[in-house]
């Protein structure tokens, strides 16, 4: 049968997942920022995704 995971191990496993996935979640949230500055929230917008679709160099690289 499987081993039981202690609360100590479960805590560190949870902290490890938070450490790995929280920066990804923050990047996803800030990718919808309307402001040109990353540190200033300018509201929700998909403007930069539209700009990305019109950039020939980025499309060529993709």
SETIDREN-648090 format. One line per field, with one value per residue (C-alpha): residue number from 1; x, y, z. Coordinates in nm, 4 decimals, decimal comma, always signed. Layout:
k <- c(NUM/...) .
px <- c(X/...) .
py <- c(Y/...) .
pz <- c(Z/...) .
***
This chain:
k <- c(1/2/3/4/5/6/7/8/9/10/11/12/13/14/15/16/17/18/19/20/21/22/23/24/25/26/27/28/29/30/31/32/33/34/35/36/37/38/39/40/41/42/43/44/45/46/47/48/49/50/51/52/53/54/55/56/57/58/59/60/61/62) .
px <- c(+0,0000/+0,0981/+0,2831/+0,1080/+0,2308/+0,2920/+0,1544/+0,5135/+0,5663/+0,2287/+0,3087/+0,6393/+0,4792/+0,2149/+0,4770/+0,6795/+0,3835/+0,3069/+0,6717/+0,6598/+0,3155/+0,2524/+0,4995/+0,3318/-0,0090/+0,1225/+0,2639/-0,0696/-0,2557/-0,0124/-0,0170/-0,3624/-0,2340/-0,3267/-0,0307/+0,3095/+0,4687/+0,4697/+0,4554/+0,1516/-0,1876/-0,3695/-0,6785/-0,7755/-0,7066/-0,6163/-0,4491/-0,1008/-0,2184/-0,3564/-0,0220/+0,1520/-0,0608/+0,0438/+0,4191/+0,5769/+0,9042/+0,7296/+0,5072/+0,8116/+0,9927/+0,6931) .
py <- c(+0,0000/+0,3690/+0,5569/+0,8125/+1,1670/+1,3551/+1,7031/+1,8316/+1,6808/+1,7993/+2,1542/+2,1625/+2,0120/+2,2850/+2,5573/+2,4114/+2,4239/+2,7812/+2,8748/+2,7269/+2,8303/+3,1694/+3,3561/+3,2018/+3,3135/+3,6657/+3,6855/+3,5781/+3,8412/+4,1219/+4,0284/+4,1891/+4,5181/+4,8245/+5,0296/+5,0257/+5,0069/+4,6634/+4,7907/+5,0171/+4,8559/+5,0525/+4,8355/+4,5214/+4,5231/+4,2937/+4,5826/+4,4317/+4,1029/+4,3006/+4,4782/+4,1419/+4,0134/+4,3113/+4,2793/+4,1098/+4,0299/+3,8519/+3,6583/+3,5643/+3,4425/+3,2351) .
pz <- c(+0,0000/-0,0249/+0,2427/+0,4555/+0,4041/+0,7259/+0,7813/+0,7720/+0,4270/+0,3038/+0,4210/+0,2359/-0,0734/-0,0682/-0,0167/-0,3039/-0,5412/-0,4340/-0,4925/-0,8438/-0,9648/-0,7998/-1,0280/-1,3337/-1,2081/-1,1420/-1,4956/-1,6421/-1,4398/-1,5266/-1,8957/-1,9051/-1,7582/-1,9657/-1,8420/-2,0103/-1,6648/-1,5103/-1,1529/-1,2106/-1,2638/-1,5318/-1,5566/-1,7425/-2,1150/-2,4018/-2,5855/-2,5694/-2,7182/-3,0123/-3,0469/-3,0429/-3,3306/-3,5447/-3,4740/-3,7773/-3,6006/-3,3140/-3,5530/-3,7594/-3,4488/-3,3436) .
***
